[in-house]
Amino acid sequence: MFKCTECQSEYKVKPNFCDCGNDVFEEIIEQKTEEKAYKRTFEERYPFIERIKESLDPISVSIFVICIVLSILSLIFVGNSEEEIKIAEEVKEVSQVKIKDIDEIWDDAPVVVKTPVQEEIKEKKQDIVKNIVNKINPVKVQTPSKTASDKTTSKNAKVNTSNNANKQAIKTSSTKPEKSKPAQDKTSTNTQANLQLKPAIKSQNDNVQKTNANLNSANKEASAQELKLYKNGLRNLLFSKIDFTQIQGDGIGIVSFKVESSGHLTNKTFTQRSNNEQLDDAIFYSLNTTSTFKAPPSGYKGEILNFKVKFVGGRYEVSLN
């Protein structure tokens, strides 16, 4: 920088003449001020740090640092007791357990319900049928066989035919009616056996009818029990898809549907709305996300099923009829 000695005008580059006509200039030295600014100490540049240093007491600072170190050590070595460590391990184990999807563990095989009453009725029926078969078989009537004495008498009669002709005629006449006796005995024994078997057969037929009636009632009970178990399983599946924690307010909602022979749910509709939008949405969501179920039992005749959800005062009641 250059400054005119007369008009005090400053120029960055030294001119030959100033505007006032003067040709004498003074050179302004700026390096000295820069060097002086550069040589300032750290305390001169940042005086507030120096004030902080002066205000701090080394004893109080050291006590503060020691307290922090002790608190950290107490948290590391003393804070976690054995019970807390066990609880933390149990929580980790529970969090690592993977719950399987219901579609993976669901068994579509039909449920076979065997009641002890049904098995007992089957055994009784088999015993009754065996007794009837044994009694209905024809009775074999044994014809009277010739004894050894009859054979010897016949031989003696043949030898003495020439001597006792009259006696032989009397014998033949007397033996003729004796030959007809076995036939009469045979017919009489057959009639007696039939007469004795008639009441037994009648009683056995009555027992068979009773057992058939018992079997029919047992089969109805078994099919009703099987249908009840099927409805309970379907109800539990629909119930598992409703999150009651996200529902506010009360209400009663009913949805209806049918189940095809393949287990597909059709004709889904609302039978009764609860006037609670959150509850209605939750009920219909559970029904829409359940598209199929296992095949229904023989006791199900394609009737409409009603899924009812009652939610009042934070308590819920679910049924399927």
Backbone hydrogen bonds, N-H to C=O, Kabsch-Sander energy under -0.5 kcal/mol:
donor,donor_aa,acceptor,acceptor_aa,energy
2,F,11,Y,-3.2
3,K,26,E,-2.9
4,C,9,S,-2.9
5,T,24,V,-1.7
8,Q,4,C,-0.8
11,Y,2,F,-3.3
18,C,22,N,-3.1
21,G,18,C,-1.4
26,E,3,K,-3.5
28,I,1,M,-2.9
28,I,26,E,-0.5
29,I,27,E,-0.6
30,E,28,I,-0.7
34,E,30,E,-1.8
35,E,31,Q,-2.8
36,K,32,K,-2.2
37,A,33,T,-2.3
38,Y,34,E,-2.5
39,K,35,E,-1.9
40,R,37,A,-1.1
45,R,41,T,-2.0
46,Y,42,F,-2.6
49,I,46,Y,-0.5
50,E,46,Y,-0.9
51,R,47,P,-1.6
52,I,48,F,-2.0
53,K,49,I,-2.3
54,E,50,E,-2.0
55,S,51,R,-1.7
56,L,52,I,-1.6
61,V,57,D,-2.2
62,S,58,P,-2.1
63,I,59,I,-2.1
64,F,60,S,-2.3
65,V,61,V,-2.3
66,I,62,S,-2.2
67,C,63,I,-2.1
68,I,64,F,-1.9
69,V,65,V,-2.2
70,L,66,I,-2.4
71,S,67,C,-2.2
72,I,68,I,-2.0
73,L,69,V,-2.2
74,S,70,L,-2.3
75,L,71,S,-1.9
76,I,72,I,-1.8
77,F,73,L,-2.6
78,V,74,S,-1.7
79,G,74,S,-1.8
81,S,79,G,-0.9
85,I,81,S,-1.9
86,K,82,E,-2.4
87,I,83,E,-2.5
88,A,84,E,-2.2
89,E,85,I,-2.1
90,E,86,K,-2.5
91,V,87,I,-2.4
92,K,88,A,-1.9
93,E,89,E,-2.3
94,V,90,E,-2.6
95,S,91,V,-2.4
96,Q,92,K,-1.4
97,V,93,E,-0.7
97,V,94,V,-0.8
99,I,97,V,-0.6
104,E,101,D,-0.9
105,I,101,D,-1.1
106,W,102,I,-1.0
108,D,106,W,-0.6
113,V,111,V,-0.6
114,K,112,V,-0.6
115,T,113,V,-0.6
119,E,115,T,-1.6
120,E,116,P,-2.1
121,I,117,V,-2.1
122,K,118,Q,-2.0
123,E,119,E,-2.0
124,K,120,E,-2.2
125,K,121,I,-2.4
126,Q,122,K,-2.1
127,D,123,E,-2.1
128,I,124,K,-2.4
129,V,125,K,-2.3
130,K,126,Q,-2.1
131,N,127,D,-2.1
132,I,128,I,-2.3
133,V,129,V,-2.3
134,N,130,K,-2.3
135,K,131,N,-1.8
136,I,132,I,-2.3
137,N,133,V,-1.2
141,V,139,V,-0.7
142,Q,140,K,-0.6
151,K,147,T,-1.6
152,T,148,A,-1.9
153,T,149,S,-2.1
154,S,150,D,-2.2
155,K,151,K,-2.0
156,N,152,T,-2.2
157,A,153,T,-2.0
158,K,154,S,-1.8
159,V,155,K,-1.8
160,N,156,N,-2.0
161,T,158,K,-1.0
164,N,160,N,-2.1
168,Q,164,N,-1.8
169,A,165,A,-2.0
170,I,166,N,-2.2
171,K,167,K,-2.3
172,T,168,Q,-2.7
173,S,169,A,-2.4
174,S,170,I,-2.0
175,T,171,K,-2.4
176,K,172,T,-1.5
178,E,174,S,-0.6
179,K,175,T,-1.3
179,K,176,K,-0.6
180,S,176,K,-0.8
181,K,177,P,-0.5
181,K,178,E,-0.7
184,Q,180,S,-1.6
185,D,181,K,-2.6
186,K,182,P,-2.2
187,T,183,A,-2.2
188,S,184,Q,-2.2
189,T,185,D,-2.3
190,N,186,K,-1.9
191,T,187,T,-2.3
192,Q,188,S,-2.4
193,A,189,T,-2.4
194,N,190,N,-2.5
195,L,191,T,-2.6
196,Q,192,Q,-2.1
197,L,193,A,-2.0
198,K,194,N,-1.9
200,A,196,Q,-0.8
201,I,197,L,-3.2
202,K,198,K,-2.5
203,S,199,P,-2.5
204,Q,200,A,-2.3
205,N,201,I,-2.6
206,D,202,K,-2.3
207,N,203,S,-2.2
208,V,204,Q,-2.4
209,Q,205,N,-2.4
210,K,206,D,-2.3
211,T,207,N,-2.7
212,N,208,V,-2.6
213,A,209,Q,-2.4
214,N,210,K,-2.7
215,L,211,T,-2.7
216,N,212,N,-2.6
217,S,213,A,-2.4
218,A,214,N,-2.5
219,N,215,L,-2.8
220,K,216,N,-2.4
221,E,217,S,-2.4
222,A,218,A,-2.6
223,S,219,N,-2.7
224,A,220,K,-2.5
225,Q,221,E,-2.5
226,E,222,A,-2.4
227,L,223,S,-2.4
228,K,224,A,-2.1
229,L,225,Q,-2.2
230,Y,226,E,-2.0
231,K,227,L,-2.4
232,N,228,K,-2.2
233,G,229,L,-2.1
234,L,230,Y,-2.1
235,R,231,K,-2.6
236,N,232,N,-2.4
237,L,233,G,-1.7
238,L,234,L,-2.1
239,F,235,R,-2.6
240,S,236,N,-1.9
241,K,237,L,-0.5
241,K,238,L,-1.0
242,I,239,F,-1.6
243,D,241,K,-0.5
244,F,242,I,-0.9
246,Q,243,D,-1.3
247,I,244,F,-1.3
251,G,311,F,-2.0
253,G,309,V,-2.5
254,I,272,Q,-2.6
255,V,307,F,-2.2
256,S,269,T,-2.8
257,F,305,L,-1.9
258,K,266,T,-2.7
260,E,264,H,-2.7
263,G,260,E,-1.7
265,L,291,S,-2.5
266,T,258,K,-2.5
269,T,256,S,-2.0
271,T,254,I,-2.4
271,T,269,T,-0.5
272,Q,254,I,-2.1
280,D,276,N,-2.7
281,D,277,E,-2.4
282,A,278,Q,-2.0
283,I,279,L,-2.3
284,F,280,D,-2.5
285,Y,281,D,-2.1
286,S,282,A,-1.9
287,L,283,I,-1.6
288,N,284,F,-2.5
289,T,285,Y,-2.3
290,T,287,L,-0.6
291,S,289,T,-0.9
293,F,263,G,-2.2
300,Y,297,P,-1.3
301,K,299,G,-0.6
305,L,257,F,-3.1
307,F,255,V,-3.3
307,F,305,L,-0.5
308,K,306,N,-0.7
308,K,319,S,-2.5
309,V,253,G,-2.8
310,K,317,E,-2.8
311,F,251,G,-2.7
312,V,315,R,-2.5
315,R,312,V,-1.7
317,E,310,K,-2.3
319,S,308,K,-2.1
321,N,306,N,-2.2
